[in-house]
Amino acid sequence: VLLTRIDPSLYLRPGSGGERHAAEPRPGKETFERLYRMGPLLGRGGFGSVYSGVRLGDNTPVAIKQVARERISSWGQRRSGTRIPMEIAMMRKVRSDCSTIIQLLHWFELPDSFLLVLERPEPSQDLFELIRNRGFVPESPAQGIFLQVLRAVRHCHSRGVLHRDIKSKNIIIHLVTGKIKLIDFGCSTLLRNMVYTKFSGTPLYYPPEWFLYHCYHGRPAAIWSLGVLLYEMVCGVLPFRCCEDITSGQLFFKRQISVECQQLIRWCLNMKDWARPSLEDCETATLHPHSLSQQPGK
């Protein structure tokens, strides 16, 4: 169903992300179509379609994600006790002035779907497209991007949120400032210290323990995906092509990169989840590459 053809009276339960630009939840009579105008399709993913849009009050560009109710498999709760998609619940948990995480500006519940109104930095491009267009990211700018991603993931974890789909397509880069935003919390869930037995995300970023034992711990799995991301940036391709590659324990570099960068990637992609670095370790190693020589076996 095209949103432009939906009767405005069908819009229910408007909600607010509570960030810098949003007010408290709007009165029910203020519908989506009075607040926003939807534009062309930007892309489709496993959990929904994303459209360009404009906030009518000030012509601010936004992204509007439509998620079909039937595609939602995980639900959270508001303080009022009403159910909302886990994606919205997790984005509300990470809302803040953290500049490296996309902000949820507003959300609406429809009879058959939910609409998430998100920031849309302009001009911007996702990291996957940037890598594809340029072939790879040189180590110096890759370092700056990686540090920002680490900041975003650290903030998520500090708020008890596990993103579970850290990848180049879920990182957008402002083409003027170089600032990044971590996007798409459709696979996210609560961060726990216990073992997870259900994975949601992109298989080529999954850690080996998932394929070997069908379980994983959240923090080491996030570090593995960060190692895949760093490799993809500096080499221009993913390090693994299938689950057998991931579980083989073999890592080959397709481009000549510094020893320190190789060491950090190998540390993140350690087959033993307990031997992988923490987010703080990754940040230290990225800022001070020579500190890797102090790590045994790196």
N, C-alpha and C positions, 0 to 999 in steps of 0.2 A: 504494500500500500504506500503510495507516495504521500509524504508528509504534507505537501502543499495542498493535498486534496482532503485532508482530515478536517472534520468539523471542529472548530475551536472549542466547542462545548464538551468535547471528549477529553480534554486535558484535565488530569487529576493530580493532586498532591504535588504541587511545585515545592522544590526544596532548595536550600542554599548551601554552597560549599563553605561559606563563612570566611572566604579569603579577603584580600584587600579591597576588591572592587564590588563584592556582593553584599547586599543588605540581608536582613533576616528573611526567613521564608515569606514569599509573597502571598497576599490574599488569594484565595482560590479563583476568583473571577479574573485575575490577571493571567492570561494564558500565554503559552509559549509564543504564539504568533504575534502577540502584542509586544513582546519583549525582544524577539530575535527574528531575523530573516535567514532562511536556509538557502545555500548556494549549491554549486556543483559537487558531485561526489569526489572526495579526495582519495579514498581507498577502501578496500574491504579486508577484513581479517576473520579469524576463526570465531570471534565473539560478536562482531557487529560491523556496521558500515559507518564511515566517517565522512562528513560533509563540511565544506567551508560554510561560513556564516558570518553575520554581522549583528552586533548588539545595537538595537535601534536607538537607544537612548543617547549614545555618543559615537556611533559608527565604529566601535572597536571590533577588529576582526576576531572571530572565534572559530573553534572547531566544534562540530556537533556530532556526537557519536550516538547512533541508534542501536540498541541491543534488544533483540527479540526476547520476549519473556520465556519462550519455549527453549531458548538456548542457554538460559541461566541455570547452572547446576549447583551453585553455591550461594547461600544467602546469609546476610548479617542482620543485625537488628538495630533500630534506633532506640533512643532512650524511652520513647513512648511505647516500645514493644512491637511496633509494626516492622514487617520484614522489608529489607531492601537488598538489592544485589550486593554480593561481597565486594565487587569492584568499587561501588559507591562507598560502602562502609570503610574500606581500606583507604580510599582517597581522602575521606573525612578525617581518618586517623593521622595521615601524614601532612594535612593542610598546615601551612605555616608560611613564613617568609623565606623558606628555603628556595633559593632561586634556581636550583638544578632539578626541581621536580615540577612537572606540569600541574597547574592549579585547576581544580574543579570550581567553576564559577557558579553553576546552577544546575539543577537536575529536575526532570519532570517524569512522572509516571503516567503512561498511557494504558489503555485496556490491554494491548498486546505487546507493549515494549516499554523501554525506558529511554529517555534522552539525557545525555550528559553534555553539558555545555562547558567547553574547556578553553584555556588560553590557546592562541594561535600566533606565535611570534612570527613576524615578517621582516625581511625575507629569511626563510629557513629551508633546510633540507635534511632528510634523515641521513644518518651516518652510512647506512647501506648504499644509498645512491651516491654519496660523496666518494666512497671507496670504489664503487663500480666506475664512476666517471674519471677518477684520477688514477686508478690502478692500485694505490695503497696510500697510507698516510705516513709521511716521514716521521722519524722517532720524536723530534722535538714537539711538533704539534700534537702527535699522538699522546705524548706525556701530558700535555695540558688537558686534552679531552679525557684521558683516563683518570686524572686527578678529580675532575668534576664529576665523573660517573661514580667514583669512590665516595665522594661527598654525598651524592644522592642516595646511594645504597646505605651508607652509614646512617643517614637521617631516617630512612625507612626502618632500619633495624632498631634505632633508638625509640621509634614510635610503635614497635611491636608488629611491624609489617614485613612480610617476605614477598618480594616482587615475583619471583619465579620465572620471569621471561626477559632477563637482561640479554639484549642482543642489539646488533647494529640498527635494525629496523625500528627499534623502540627508543632510539636516541636521536633527537633532532638538534641541529646546530644552527644558530643564528649566523648567517653568512657575512654579517658585518662585524659583530662583536666576538664571534667564536664561542659564545656561551651555549651550553647544552641544556637540554631538558630531558629527563627520563619520563617516558610516556607509557600508556597502556597498562593499566593495572587489572586487566581482565583475568589474569592467571594468579593474582595475588591472594594471599591468605595470612592468617595470624602466624607470627613467628613464635615457634615453640622450641623447647630444648629436647623434646622427645623425637622419636623417629617418625618420619612421614612415610606412608605407604601408598600415596597417590601422587602422581606427578602431573603437572599442567604447565605447558610451555612448548618449547621448540626442541625436538629430539636431538639435533646436532649440537645443542648446547647442554644436553643432559650429562651428568657425571657418570663415570663407569659403574659406581655402586648401584645405580638404578637398574642398569642392564644386567648386572651380575646377581643382585640380591633383591631387586624390586623394592628397595627402601633407601632412604637417605636422610641425612641431617641438613637442616636448612642453611646454616651459615657456610659449611664447607661446599655445599652445592652451589651457592651464590659465588663463592670464590672460583670454583671451576668455570662457571659461565663467564666470569670476568677475565680469566686466562684465555678462554676461547676468543673473547672480544678483542683483547689486546693483540693476540696473534693475528686475527683477521685484519685489524687496522694496519699493522706494520708489514704484513706479508701479502695482503690483498685478497686472500682466499681463506676459507675456513680450514682449520687444522685436520679435521676429520670428515670423511665422506659417508660413513655408515657406522652403525653401532659396533661392528667388529673392529673398526679402526679405533674407536673410543676405548674398547676393552683390551686392546692389544698391548697397551703400555708403551707404544712406539710413537715418538714425536719427531717429525722432520721439518726443517725450516726451508721454505720455498724461496726466500730471499736472504741476502746477507744483512744481518742486523747485529747490533753490538752484543758483546758477550753478556753485559749486564741485563739487557732486555731479554735475551734468551733465558738467563737464569731466573728472572722474575716469572716469565711464562711457564717454565718448567716447574717452578715452585707451586704456582697456582694449579697446574695440571698434574699434580702428584696423584698417583693411583690410590694412595692411602689418604682418606679424607682427613684424618687427624694430623697429617703431616703438612697440610696446606697452610698458607699464612692466614693471619687475621686481616681484616680490612685495614687496621692500623699498621700492620706489617707491610701491606701493599703500598700504603701511602708513604711510609718511610722509605721503602725501596725505590719508589718512583721519584721522590724528591731527592734522595741521596743514593744513586745507583751503586756507588762503591761500597755501601754498607752490606750489599749482598755477599761480599767476600767473607763477611763475618758469620754467615749462616752455614752451618755444617751441611755438606752434601749439595749445596746449591751450585 
